[in-house]
């Protein structure tokens, strides 16, 4: 398809006619350097993705266990004992381990899946391919980034099996709970492993992020100006900027916590009586940790959201056969979100006793962030308007992404307004809000990306029918799980409770909790459809026969079907136009690749 | 379970082969139409589901707010709900309508429409104005609820520990005495009151987490923690504040409905205002329950008259030397009262 369309003087095109068959120009690499300690950005991207998928299964399985407890507090489930042994003696989850599961579920999904698994995968895969580079600025650092993530994963994984259990103070690990071994079982060795793992994770994230930024700034091919970059790249760029500027602050917070835990300092500790004795710590501030944590913690939300936004933009435009509406406005709104993301962190802390005046500043800044978010939604909708929409699986997920982003984003207006947050804070309303917007919505962006770029990753398609089943069960399931949770939150039901049956105010939600649990378990199994589809399709999926199966103008589809290390055979193509030229090319195609020079008299976008 | 998977997989594989056999173009048109319809169906089922969900749950929501500013809270909540509800409905309708209306057909070509500055300006301005309105309402309420408590407010201290609440009343002198965490022991000085401070002598401590308040009388809570961070959650009064070790946080409100009256309103004779711990504090977090009893001034006075000062109850006569109380301490983690 693309062979016909791409014309002109570009050198790369001399190879195009047989693009797929030139794969063996490269020397055969050893298995270890090719697949394990690979420096090829595409392989590293796949490593991040597959590690992320494995973590996602573990993290989601944890949610199945604690949902069983929440939905059916009076039942026993012998099968849990098989999985969890002592922690679920007689099929009943131990409260201590319930909290460990909740903590690990959060940590794993937020950091290992939706940060490393998401931007690790797509920044690696897409940045060089879409800007026209042979690889990252530093392929070696890039490899280290993955392996630091791997070691970090090993530490976290090991912590699941130690006798006192993994960290159990919530994914935010607020001290003093997380700082004092007397406060909870999970604050012992499990917390040390958690901190080591997260410190390594920060290293991985910084190595990756610096690489992404320098690659985007320095290694674009000829003609690829910043304003000719696809929105995926813009989004991944700002994701990396957010990470690089905020992860070090989190790291400093962790270092102080490690000192408080092990070396007798009092950064976060003051006037504590625990385990039958008064501790000697005086003068620290438990709130300081929260400031340091949320200074990453909030940008982290956008680290999770932005890649999905970028990919949804790309997918919506491509499968609507229309340029993204308001390309410049999309970039400006990304900038707005990125800048504001750094100055809204304290909206997580309205009820910590922080100065109410400071609180009101953060209310203002927080609600400001709704403006660029709204612009993005309107632009996505207008992108679909008068399009020629193909309901491919990635497109379905992109539509689901927008729907969920709207639903989850709007509830942010309740929580960001301190006068409303004061009642909703730490209730199920919060759980519903962030699961829809940065949980499921981000996952939908990720799924859209996986289904869309799977052909580029493996030279095969994923199964469509399974994709559609996966889509509808997940979308309906997500709403069934999280929509009713808003009601629980409005009724004041606190999150992170093991059992509500002793509470007069909350026990009337028992049947609803069972309903939510059943939906959650069904959705979990629906994700296994995706997992099976993914792994089977790598080996058995329908083969891609044309270089540009989606008819996309962007550069990654000018590479051979199975590109080797270096991506393009021959020279890297030159770029002449913006990435969304979905218009008649005069040969019966409805798009013009970025590599096609402007026609005489044609105006650049 | 495995069997279901295998079956789904086989069907999927078969339909994929059929796609190839029948020619991709043709089957795509059919699948495309089906998907457009399914999305529309999802949209309407979703709206129906929202309605059903509302019907099923509305009876289980909190009763009318039992505090003055809680009434303001509920109004503001409603305004925000209406604003977001309208946006939700318009954008979701547009999303699913466009998906259906502009599904790919052989005749259709997409409309090349890269940008329109006027349009974009409009929909930057409208959300900005809506936000300004919400912020204004929000900050007005926020400033009101976080303002200094009225002078006539009664003062009560609420202290969290793993895993229960301790409530201290200032006693007859209406002054809280000093306390020091180094003087705490679980046997006879749970809050570490400094007995050299005379103001402590008439202070009253309720270790069962019962907070007695007088209806229509503002109350100012001094909130503290002995160990980790807790949170005083008062859903019926639409209030919440963290209990942080090392600092004292505050909040005030005016309860407007007595517990007895609320039993009538809700038709639930077991009704009780509850204090929930809303900040994860360890394995007993979910059982860290306190109660609030809102009563008339007479009932409150009668109850108060029956209370013994903490000094008297912790130091049975003859008054022992308090500083010598280095008794074997109980492990607070083990001493939890699990429900």
Interface residues (C-beta under 8 A of the other chain):
Chain A: X95 X96 X99 X168 X169 X170 X174 X176 X177 X180 X182 X183 X184 X185 X269 X270 X271 X272 X273 X274 X275 X276 X277 X278 X282 X283 X284 X285 X286 X287 X320 X321 X322 X323 X324 X325 X326 X327 X328 X329 X351 X352 X353 X356 X359 X360 X363 X364 X367 X368 X370 X371 X374 X375 X377 X378 X379 X381 X382 X384 X385 X386 X387 X388 X389 X390 X391 X396 X399 X402 X403 X406 X407 X410 X411 X413 X414 X417 X418 X419 X420 X422 X423 X425 X426 X427 X463 X464 X465 X466 X468 X469 X472 X475 X476 X479 X480 X483 X484 X487 X490 X491 X492 X494 X496 X497 X498 X499 X500 X502 X503 X504 X505 X506 X508 X509 X512 X525 X528 X529 X532 X533 X536 X542 X580 X582 X583 X584 X590 X605
Chain B: X1 X5 X8 X9 X11 X12 X13 X15 X16 X19 X20 X28 X31 X32 X35 X36 X38 X39 X42 X45 X46 X49 X50 X53 X56 X57 X60 X61 X62 X73 X76 X77 X80 X83 X84 X87 X88 X91 X92 X94 X95 X96 X98 X99 X102 X103 X104 X105 X108 X109 X110 X111 X112 X113 X114 X115 X116 X119 X120 X123 X124 X127 X128 X131 X134 X135 X137 X138 X139 X140 X141 X142 X143 X145 X146 X161 X162 X181 X182 X184 X186 X192 X223 X226 X227 X228 X229 X231 X233 X235 X236 X238 X239 X240 X241 X242 X244 X245 X246 X247 X249 X250 X268 X270 X271 X272 X274 X276 X277 X278 X279 X280 X281 X282 X283 X284 X285 X286 X287 X289 X329 X330 X331 X332 X333 X339
